[in-house]
Amino acid sequence: RVRAAMNHEEPDRVPFFIGAGNATGIQMPAYQRLKAALGIQAPDRYLYDWPEVGPADIDEATMVWLGSDVRGVFDRHPAANSERNRTRQPGEPFIDSWGIGQVEVEPGVWFPGIHPLAEATTIDDLAAYPGWPDMDDASRFAHMKKQAARLASENQYSIMATPWLLFPFERAIHMQGMETFFLNLAMQPDFAADLLTRCAEHCQTLMGHILEELGDNVDIVKIGDDLGTSASLLISPRMYRQLLKPIHAEYIAFIKERTQAKVFFHSDGDIFPLIDDLIEIGVDILNPIQTSAGKMGDLAALKKRFGKEIVLCGAVDTTHVLPFGSPAEVMEEVRRVIEYLAPGGGFILASVHTIQKNVPAENIMAMVEALEAYGQYA
């Protein structure tokens, strides 16, 4: 089903992605309510064993009930990093392997608030930073081979490699803080380019190990970078094409030299002006189609202009409809999205990013019901 959609063919029904990573997941409180509504007894586990990020590691019984057509294969934090964070005092920041810290801004709510290169101003400062992550640490990826081989032997679902945030632009932002890094993009472009390149090289190194472990047992590889806001791009098209597009192009080429898997690119926001660029550098699947963001809400225009060149994944609104709509309104939104994006294939239904903690179980169930009702190809 997924392969047909990725080949711009019409399968039996529209494929559905949920639970395969932090971009297609369910936050823990919403997951707990869904399990209760379904009468499913399963432990509460977090993706990447990382409660501070929030998405649940959805149990298999719930995944089957949801009708998800994908299963994720996940990397891990380095063993030493996981142990350090497991034994820290309650409320202390979670420091990841880059030195970036998640800070508890209110009980149970965490946000990137520690930026290890916030004071860096020169390329020498970047070279001297002692906290660059060890991407050759096998505790990050050695488990993935067995996991992917099991899924491949079962031959039931599309397999997506979803390593944690190997996104060079976002890594650079979190290393310096958004305001500082954006000022450097404008005022010290050589410095910013060096930081982006270093981040990309580390992402690429770990991706290489992951692809070697997976071999042929992977259909989709998730990468990305959030490039937009609800109203516009975070940086101008010219700046993207000068500084970041070559990095993305090299990264995608690196992946495609090592696998036949499709490249899944995640970017929130109104990125309509950059879709041609993403197609040009080899993106196969675009996610999450944030319909509440500017031109991304014009589904007819998206399908007409890009529908034959790139697979569109997502589009079920998580800003208004899923959290605040009625089940009937959720069903109507799913019907509308399918009507615009499904014809001819090249569409995978998903929520726009992770289903947030305030979404009622009834609305998640209505999304699944609507897919069954409206997602069948004639």
C-alpha positions as a LaTeX table, in Angstrom:
\begin{tabular}{lrrr}
\hline
Residue & $x$ (\AA) & $y$ (\AA) & $z$ (\AA) \\
\hline
Arg1 & 0.00 & 0.00 & 0.00 \\
Val2 & 2.70 & 2.49 & 0.99 \\
Arg3 & 4.96 & 1.54 & $-1.89$ \\
Ala4 & 2.10 & 2.02 & $-4.34$ \\
Ala5 & 1.41 & 5.48 & $-2.94$ \\
Met6 & 5.12 & 6.37 & $-3.10$ \\
Asn7 & 5.10 & 5.32 & $-6.75$ \\
His8 & 2.13 & 7.63 & $-7.39$ \\
Glu9 & $-0.22$ & 4.71 & $-7.88$ \\
Glu10 & $-3.59$ & 4.15 & $-6.22$ \\
Pro11 & $-3.54$ & 1.28 & $-3.69$ \\
Asp12 & $-6.61$ & $-0.24$ & $-2.04$ \\
Arg13 & $-6.88$ & 2.68 & 0.37 \\
Val14 & $-4.96$ & 5.78 & 1.37 \\
Pro15 & $-1.99$ & 4.75 & 3.57 \\
Phe16 & $-1.92$ & 6.02 & 7.15 \\
Phe17 & 1.18 & 6.98 & 9.12 \\
Ile18 & 0.97 & 7.21 & 12.89 \\
Gly19 & 3.37 & 6.13 & 15.62 \\
Ala20 & 6.52 & 5.93 & 13.48 \\
Gly21 & 8.43 & 8.76 & 15.12 \\
Asn22 & 8.19 & 12.10 & 16.84 \\
Ala23 & 6.69 & 13.72 & 13.72 \\
Thr24 & 3.80 & 11.24 & 13.44 \\
Gly25 & 3.26 & 10.34 & 17.08 \\
Ile26 & 0.86 & 10.85 & 19.97 \\
Gln27 & 1.77 & 12.71 & 23.15 \\
Met28 & 1.56 & 10.52 & 26.24 \\
Pro29 & $-1.63$ & 11.94 & 27.85 \\
Ala30 & $-3.59$ & 11.55 & 24.60 \\
Tyr31 & $-2.17$ & 8.04 & 24.14 \\
Gln32 & $-3.22$ & 7.07 & 27.67 \\
Arg33 & $-6.77$ & 8.25 & 27.04 \\
Leu34 & $-6.88$ & 6.37 & 23.73 \\
Lys35 & $-5.74$ & 3.12 & 25.36 \\
Ala36 & $-8.39$ & 3.54 & 28.06 \\
Ala37 & $-11.10$ & 4.16 & 25.46 \\
Leu38 & $-10.04$ & 1.06 & 23.52 \\
Gly39 & $-9.67$ & $-1.11$ & 26.61 \\
Ile40 & $-6.03$ & $-1.87$ & 25.75 \\
Gln41 & $-3.68$ & $-2.71$ & 28.61 \\
Ala42 & $-0.13$ & $-1.75$ & 27.70 \\
Pro43 & 2.73 & $-0.03$ & 29.53 \\
Asp44 & 3.50 & 3.64 & 29.08 \\
Arg45 & 6.80 & 3.96 & 27.22 \\
Tyr46 & 8.32 & 6.98 & 25.49 \\
Leu47 & 9.93 & 7.20 & 22.08 \\
Tyr48 & 13.72 & 7.21 & 22.33 \\
Asp49 & 13.17 & 6.51 & 26.07 \\
Trp50 & 12.90 & 10.29 & 26.39 \\
Pro51 & 9.94 & 11.52 & 28.52 \\
Glu52 & 10.98 & 15.16 & 28.13 \\
Val53 & 10.19 & 15.09 & 24.41 \\
Gly54 & 6.73 & 13.67 & 25.05 \\
Pro55 & 5.59 & 11.28 & 22.26 \\
Ala56 & 4.61 & 7.80 & 23.38 \\
Asp57 & 6.12 & 4.59 & 22.06 \\
Ile58 & 2.76 & 3.23 & 20.93 \\
Asp59 & 2.16 & $-0.43$ & 21.74 \\
Glu60 & 1.53 & $-2.88$ & 18.92 \\
Ala61 & $-2.12$ & $-3.59$ & 19.80 \\
Thr62 & $-2.93$ & 0.12 & 19.56 \\
Met63 & $-0.94$ & 0.47 & 16.34 \\
Val64 & $-2.95$ & $-2.38$ & 14.81 \\
Trp65 & $-6.24$ & $-0.83$ & 15.94 \\
Leu66 & $-5.20$ & 2.51 & 14.47 \\
Gly67 & $-4.47$ & 0.83 & 11.15 \\
Ser68 & $-0.99$ & 2.35 & 10.88 \\
Asp69 & 0.79 & 1.25 & 7.74 \\
Val70 & 4.30 & 2.03 & 9.04 \\
Arg71 & 6.60 & 0.90 & 11.80 \\
Gly72 & 9.56 & 2.97 & 12.95 \\
Val73 & 13.10 & 1.85 & 13.65 \\
Phe74 & 14.67 & 4.19 & 16.19 \\
Asp75 & 18.16 & 5.04 & 17.32 \\
Arg76 & 19.04 & 5.65 & 20.97 \\
His77 & 20.90 & 8.14 & 23.07 \\
Pro78 & 24.45 & 6.95 & 23.78 \\
Ala79 & 24.49 & 4.60 & 26.77 \\
Ala80 & 26.56 & 6.95 & 28.92 \\
Asn81 & 24.25 & 9.86 & 28.13 \\
Ser82 & 21.15 & 7.83 & 28.98 \\
Glu83 & 22.66 & 6.70 & 32.29 \\
Arg84 & 23.64 & 10.25 & 33.24 \\
Asn85 & 20.14 & 11.52 & 32.60 \\
Arg86 & 18.46 & 8.56 & 34.26 \\
Thr87 & 20.30 & 9.25 & 37.52 \\
Arg88 & 19.92 & 13.05 & 37.59 \\
Gln89 & 17.83 & 14.76 & 40.24 \\
Pro90 & 14.12 & 15.43 & 39.49 \\
Gly91 & 13.64 & 18.68 & 37.61 \\
Glu92 & 17.27 & 18.95 & 36.53 \\
Pro93 & 17.81 & 19.69 & 32.81 \\
Phe94 & 18.08 & 16.81 & 30.37 \\
Ile95 & 21.40 & 17.26 & 28.57 \\
Asp96 & 21.67 & 15.42 & 25.26 \\
Ser97 & 24.80 & 14.15 & 23.54 \\
Trp98 & 25.35 & 17.51 & 21.78 \\
Gly99 & 25.33 & 19.39 & 25.09 \\
Ile100 & 21.90 & 20.87 & 24.39 \\
Gly101 & 19.69 & 21.01 & 27.48 \\
Gln102 & 15.96 & 20.51 & 27.87 \\
Val103 & 14.78 & 22.69 & 30.77 \\
Glu104 & 11.55 & 22.13 & 32.71 \\
Val105 & 9.67 & 25.41 & 32.19 \\
Glu106 & 6.64 & 24.20 & 34.12 \\
Pro107 & 5.84 & 20.82 & 35.70 \\
Gly108 & 6.09 & 18.19 & 33.00 \\
Val109 & 6.78 & 20.71 & 30.19 \\
Trp110 & 10.32 & 20.80 & 28.78 \\
Phe111 & 11.91 & 23.17 & 26.28 \\
Pro112 & 15.41 & 23.53 & 24.79 \\
Gly113 & 16.93 & 26.14 & 27.08 \\
Ile114 & 20.63 & 25.31 & 27.33 \\
His115 & 22.66 & 26.24 & 24.24 \\
Pro116 & 26.31 & 25.18 & 24.58 \\
Leu117 & 27.63 & 27.42 & 21.78 \\
Ala118 & 25.62 & 30.52 & 22.68 \\
Glu119 & 28.84 & 32.49 & 23.26 \\
Ala120 & 30.73 & 31.19 & 20.22 \\
Thr121 & 31.62 & 33.90 & 17.71 \\
Thr122 & 34.44 & 32.46 & 15.59 \\
Ile123 & 35.18 & 29.33 & 13.60 \\
Asp124 & 38.00 & 28.63 & 16.06 \\
Asp125 & 35.42 & 28.60 & 18.86 \\
Leu126 & 33.52 & 25.89 & 17.00 \\
Ala127 & 36.66 & 23.83 & 16.40 \\
Ala128 & 37.57 & 24.07 & 20.10 \\
Tyr129 & 34.16 & 22.95 & 21.42 \\
Pro130 & 34.80 & 19.75 & 23.40 \\
Gly131 & 31.19 & 18.56 & 23.38 \\
Trp132 & 30.68 & 17.50 & 19.77 \\
Pro133 & 28.83 & 14.16 & 19.88 \\
Asp134 & 30.51 & 10.81 & 19.22 \\
Met135 & 28.47 & 9.50 & 16.31 \\
Asp136 & 30.56 & 6.31 & 16.13 \\
Asp137 & 29.26 & 5.12 & 19.51 \\
Ala138 & 27.61 & 1.79 & 18.66 \\
Ser139 & 25.18 & 2.05 & 21.57 \\
Arg140 & 23.30 & 4.54 & 19.38 \\
Phe141 & 22.56 & 2.15 & 16.53 \\
Ala142 & 23.70 & $-1.47$ & 17.07 \\
His143 & 20.17 & $-2.59$ & 18.06 \\
Met144 & 18.57 & $-1.34$ & 14.84 \\
Lys145 & 19.70 & $-4.20$ & 12.59 \\
Lys146 & 17.76 & $-6.81$ & 14.55 \\
Gln147 & 14.69 & $-4.62$ & 14.85 \\
Ala148 & 14.53 & $-3.90$ & 11.11 \\
Ala149 & 15.22 & $-7.53$ & 10.19 \\
Arg150 & 12.30 & $-8.68$ & 12.33 \\
Leu151 & 9.94 & $-6.18$ & 10.70 \\
Ala152 & 11.15 & $-7.16$ & 7.24 \\
Ser153 & 10.62 & $-10.86$ & 7.95 \\
Glu154 & 7.04 & $-10.17$ & 9.06 \\
Asn155 & 6.46 & $-8.24$ & 5.80 \\
Gln156 & 3.39 & $-6.44$ & 7.11 \\
Tyr157 & 4.31 & $-2.77$ & 7.27 \\
Ser158 & 6.45 & $-0.13$ & 5.65 \\
Ile159 & 9.68 & 0.34 & 7.63 \\
Met160 & 10.82 & 3.88 & 8.36 \\
Ala161 & 14.17 & 4.76 & 9.90 \\
Thr162 & 13.45 & 7.64 & 12.26 \\
Pro163 & 16.70 & 8.68 & 13.93 \\
Trp164 & 16.32 & 11.39 & 16.55 \\
Leu165 & 16.53 & 14.80 & 14.94 \\
Leu166 & 19.46 & 14.42 & 12.55 \\
Phe167 & 18.47 & 17.86 & 11.25 \\
Pro168 & 21.47 & 20.20 & 10.70 \\
Phe169 & 19.57 & 23.51 & 10.74 \\
Glu170 & 17.71 & 22.68 & 13.94 \\
Arg171 & 20.85 & 21.35 & 15.59 \\
Ala172 & 22.61 & 24.64 & 14.81 \\
Ile173 & 19.69 & 26.64 & 16.21 \\
His174 & 19.71 & 24.66 & 19.44 \\
Met175 & 23.49 & 24.83 & 19.77 \\
Gln176 & 23.37 & 28.65 & 19.82 \\
Gly177 & 19.78 & 29.60 & 20.54 \\
Met178 & 17.49 & 30.86 & 17.82 \\
Glu179 & 18.08 & 34.60 & 18.17 \\
Thr180 & 21.87 & 34.26 & 18.30 \\
Phe181 & 22.09 & 31.85 & 15.40 \\
Phe182 & 19.74 & 33.87 & 13.20 \\
Leu183 & 21.78 & 37.00 & 13.83 \\
Asn184 & 24.87 & 35.07 & 12.81 \\
Leu185 & 23.17 & 33.84 & 9.64 \\
Ala186 & 22.69 & 37.46 & 8.63 \\
Met187 & 25.82 & 39.09 & 10.03 \\
Gln188 & 28.43 & 36.31 & 10.10 \\
Pro189 & 27.44 & 33.97 & 7.29 \\
Asp190 & 30.85 & 32.25 & 7.16 \\
Phe191 & 30.59 & 31.39 & 10.86 \\
Ala192 & 26.98 & 30.22 & 10.44 \\
Ala193 & 27.90 & 28.13 & 7.41 \\
Asp194 & 30.72 & 26.46 & 9.35 \\
Leu195 & 28.37 & 25.61 & 12.22 \\
Leu196 & 25.79 & 24.21 & 9.79 \\
Thr197 & 28.46 & 22.15 & 8.05 \\
Arg198 & 29.78 & 20.72 & 11.33 \\
Cys199 & 26.27 & 19.81 & 12.44 \\
Ala200 & 25.55 & 18.21 & 9.07 \\
Glu201 & 28.76 & 16.18 & 9.16 \\
His202 & 27.83 & 14.72 & 12.55 \\
Cys203 & 24.29 & 13.95 & 11.35 \\
Gln204 & 25.69 & 12.32 & 8.25 \\
Thr205 & 28.15 & 10.16 & 10.20 \\
Leu206 & 25.42 & 8.66 & 12.38 \\
Met207 & 23.11 & 8.26 & 9.38 \\
Gly208 & 25.84 & 6.28 & 7.63 \\
His209 & 26.07 & 3.84 & 10.54 \\
Ile210 & 22.29 & 3.51 & 10.67 \\
Leu211 & 21.98 & 2.77 & 6.96 \\
Glu212 & 24.77 & 0.20 & 7.20 \\
Glu213 & 22.91 & $-1.56$ & 10.03 \\
Leu214 & 19.59 & $-1.53$ & 8.18 \\
Gly215 & 20.83 & $-2.71$ & 4.80 \\
Asp216 & 17.87 & $-3.46$ & 2.54 \\
Asn217 & 15.42 & $-3.63$ & 5.46 \\
Val218 & 14.17 & $-0.06$ & 5.23 \\
Asp219 & 11.66 & 1.64 & 2.94 \\
Ile220 & 11.82 & 5.24 & 4.14 \\
Val221 & 14.47 & 7.39 & 5.84 \\
Lys222 & 13.30 & 10.41 & 7.82 \\
Ile223 & 15.28 & 13.64 & 7.81 \\
Gly224 & 14.20 & 17.28 & 7.75 \\
Asp225 & 14.52 & 20.76 & 9.20 \\
Asp226 & 11.76 & 23.13 & 10.29 \\
Leu227 & 11.99 & 25.95 & 7.75 \\
Gly228 & 8.71 & 27.78 & 8.21 \\
Thr229 & 6.31 & 29.49 & 10.58 \\
Ser230 & 2.53 & 29.61 & 10.40 \\
Ala231 & 2.80 & 32.69 & 8.17 \\
Ser232 & 6.10 & 32.54 & 6.27 \\
Leu233 & 9.58 & 31.08 & 6.04 \\
Leu234 & 12.07 & 31.32 & 8.90 \\
Ile235 & 14.76 & 32.46 & 6.46 \\
Ser236 & 14.48 & 33.93 & 2.99 \\
Pro237 & 14.54 & 31.68 & $-0.08$ \\
Arg238 & 17.80 & 33.35 & $-1.09$ \\
Met239 & 19.45 & 32.58 & 2.24 \\
Tyr240 & 18.13 & 29.01 & 2.11 \\
Arg241 & 19.56 & 28.49 & $-1.36$ \\
Gln242 & 22.92 & 30.02 & $-0.48$ \\
Leu243 & 23.59 & 28.46 & 2.92 \\
Leu244 & 21.36 & 25.49 & 3.65 \\
Lys245 & 20.19 & 23.97 & 0.38 \\
Pro246 & 23.71 & 22.73 & $-0.58$ \\
Ile247 & 23.97 & 21.04 & 2.82 \\
His248 & 20.59 & 19.37 & 2.40 \\
Ala249 & 21.51 & 18.32 & $-1.14$ \\
Glu250 & 24.76 & 16.71 & 0.00 \\
Tyr251 & 23.01 & 14.97 & 2.89 \\
Ile252 & 20.30 & 13.52 & 0.63 \\
Ala253 & 22.87 & 12.42 & $-1.95$ \\
Phe254 & 24.80 & 10.67 & 0.84 \\
Ile255 & 21.65 & 8.77 & 1.85 \\
Lys256 & 20.68 & 7.82 & $-1.69$ \\
Glu257 & 24.15 & 6.50 & $-2.42$ \\
Arg258 & 23.64 & 3.98 & 0.41 \\
Thr259 & 20.00 & 2.92 & 0.17 \\
Gln260 & 17.05 & 2.51 & $-2.16$ \\
Ala261 & 14.78 & 3.86 & 0.56 \\
Lys262 & 12.74 & 7.00 & $-0.07$ \\
Val263 & 13.73 & 10.22 & 1.68 \\
Phe264 & 11.04 & 11.61 & 3.98 \\
Phe265 & 11.60 & 15.32 & 4.73 \\
His266 & 9.82 & 16.90 & 7.68 \\
Ser267 & 9.32 & 20.66 & 7.87 \\
Asp268 & 6.62 & 22.54 & 9.70 \\
Gly269 & 5.25 & 25.85 & 8.51 \\
Asp270 & 4.50 & 27.56 & 5.23 \\
Ile271 & 7.34 & 26.21 & 3.08 \\
Phe272 & 5.46 & 26.51 & $-0.22$ \\
Pro273 & 8.23 & 28.70 & $-1.80$ \\
Leu274 & 10.85 & 25.97 & $-1.17$ \\
Ile275 & 9.01 & 22.85 & $-2.35$ \\
Asp276 & 10.53 & 23.06 & $-5.84$ \\
Asp277 & 13.97 & 23.25 & $-4.19$ \\
Leu278 & 13.26 & 20.17 & $-2.08$ \\
Ile279 & 12.10 & 18.24 & $-5.11$ \\
Glu280 & 15.24 & 19.30 & $-7.00$ \\
Ile281 & 17.58 & 17.94 & $-4.30$ \\
Gly282 & 15.84 & 14.59 & $-4.10$ \\
Val283 & 13.15 & 14.72 & $-1.41$ \\
Asp284 & 10.60 & 11.96 & $-2.10$ \\
Ile285 & 8.04 & 12.51 & 0.68 \\
Leu286 & 7.10 & 15.90 & 2.17 \\
Asn287 & 5.67 & 16.04 & 5.67 \\
Pro288 & 3.59 & 17.28 & 7.51 \\
Ile289 & 1.66 & 19.60 & 5.11 \\
Gln290 & 0.72 & 22.09 & 7.83 \\
Thr291 & $-2.66$ & 23.18 & 6.54 \\
Ser292 & $-2.91$ & 26.01 & 9.09 \\
Ala293 & 0.20 & 27.67 & 7.63 \\
Gly294 & $-0.30$ & 30.04 & 4.71 \\
Lys295 & $-0.22$ & 28.50 & 1.24 \\
Met296 & 0.16 & 24.99 & 2.69 \\
Gly297 & $-3.56$ & 25.18 & 3.36 \\
Asp298 & $-4.35$ & 25.41 & $-0.36$ \\
Leu299 & $-4.52$ & 21.66 & $-0.91$ \\
Ala300 & $-5.86$ & 21.94 & $-4.44$ \\
Ala301 & $-2.88$ & 24.08 & $-5.48$ \\
Leu302 & $-0.42$ & 21.77 & $-3.71$ \\
Lys303 & $-1.79$ & 18.71 & $-5.47$ \\
Lys304 & $-1.96$ & 20.38 & $-8.88$ \\
Arg305 & 1.53 & 21.85 & $-8.77$ \\
Phe306 & 3.51 & 19.18 & $-6.90$ \\
Gly307 & 1.35 & 16.07 & $-6.74$ \\
Lys308 & 3.13 & 14.20 & $-9.54$ \\
Glu309 & 6.65 & 15.06 & $-8.34$ \\
Ile310 & 6.56 & 14.48 & $-4.59$ \\
Val311 & 4.52 & 12.40 & $-2.15$ \\
Leu312 & 2.48 & 14.51 & 0.27 \\
Cys313 & 2.21 & 13.13 & 3.83 \\
Gly314 & 0.10 & 14.58 & 6.62 \\
Ala315 & $-2.50$ & 17.38 & 6.34 \\
Val316 & $-4.93$ & 16.49 & 9.17 \\
Asp317 & $-4.97$ & 19.70 & 11.21 \\
Thr318 & $-3.57$ & 19.50 & 14.75 \\
Thr319 & $-3.93$ & 23.22 & 15.52 \\
His320 & $-7.72$ & 23.53 & 15.55 \\
Val321 & $-9.60$ & 20.48 & 14.31 \\
Leu322 & $-8.09$ & 17.54 & 16.20 \\
Pro323 & $-7.84$ & 19.22 & 19.60 \\
Phe324 & $-10.98$ & 21.40 & 19.51 \\
Gly325 & $-13.31$ & 20.01 & 16.84 \\
Ser326 & $-16.09$ & 17.50 & 17.37 \\
Pro327 & $-15.68$ & 13.92 & 16.09 \\
Ala328 & $-17.98$ & 14.86 & 13.20 \\
Glu329 & $-15.75$ & 17.83 & 12.34 \\
Val330 & $-12.68$ & 15.61 & 12.47 \\
Met331 & $-14.31$ & 13.18 & 10.06 \\
Glu332 & $-15.22$ & 16.02 & 7.71 \\
Glu333 & $-11.64$ & 17.34 & 7.79 \\
Val334 & $-10.24$ & 13.92 & 6.93 \\
Arg335 & $-12.78$ & 13.58 & 4.12 \\
Arg336 & $-11.80$ & 17.00 & 2.76 \\
Val337 & $-8.08$ & 16.25 & 2.87 \\
Ile338 & $-8.52$ & 12.90 & 1.14 \\
Glu339 & $-10.73$ & 14.44 & $-1.55$ \\
Tyr340 & $-8.02$ & 16.93 & $-2.51$ \\
Leu341 & $-4.84$ & 14.92 & $-2.05$ \\
Ala342 & $-5.62$ & 11.25 & $-2.66$ \\
Pro343 & $-6.54$ & 11.05 & $-6.37$ \\
Gly344 & $-3.82$ & 9.40 & $-8.43$ \\
Gly345 & $-1.88$ & 8.22 & $-5.39$ \\
Gly346 & 1.11 & 10.08 & $-4.00$ \\
Phe347 & $-0.61$ & 10.76 & $-0.67$ \\
Ile348 & $-0.15$ & 9.34 & 2.83 \\
Leu349 & $-2.57$ & 10.48 & 5.51 \\
Ala350 & $-1.17$ & 11.62 & 8.85 \\
Ser351 & $-1.79$ & 14.26 & 11.45 \\
Val352 & 0.12 & 17.51 & 11.10 \\
His353 & 2.97 & 16.60 & 13.44 \\
Thr354 & 2.47 & 14.72 & 16.70 \\
Ile355 & $-1.04$ & 14.58 & 18.15 \\
Gln356 & $-0.85$ & 16.85 & 21.17 \\
Lys357 & $-1.76$ & 16.00 & 24.74 \\
Asn358 & $-5.12$ & 17.83 & 24.66 \\
Val359 & $-6.63$ & 15.82 & 21.77 \\
Pro360 & $-9.61$ & 13.71 & 22.93 \\
Ala361 & $-9.52$ & 9.97 & 22.29 \\
Glu362 & $-12.83$ & 10.30 & 20.43 \\
Asn363 & $-11.20$ & 12.57 & 17.87 \\
Ile364 & $-8.31$ & 10.17 & 17.24 \\
Met365 & $-10.87$ & 7.40 & 16.80 \\
Ala366 & $-12.89$ & 9.61 & 14.44 \\
Met367 & $-9.78$ & 10.17 & 12.29 \\
Val368 & $-9.38$ & 6.41 & 11.92 \\
Glu369 & $-13.09$ & 5.94 & 11.21 \\
Ala370 & $-13.00$ & 8.61 & 8.54 \\
Leu371 & $-10.01$ & 7.00 & 6.84 \\
Glu372 & $-11.93$ & 3.75 & 6.59 \\
Ala373 & $-15.05$ & 5.55 & 5.34 \\
Tyr374 & $-13.45$ & 7.91 & 2.81 \\
Gly375 & $-9.99$ & 6.55 & 2.10 \\
Gln376 & $-10.90$ & 3.61 & $-0.14$ \\
Tyr377 & $-9.88$ & 3.85 & $-3.78$ \\
Ala378 & $-12.61$ & 2.80 & $-6.22$ \\
\hline
\end{tabular}
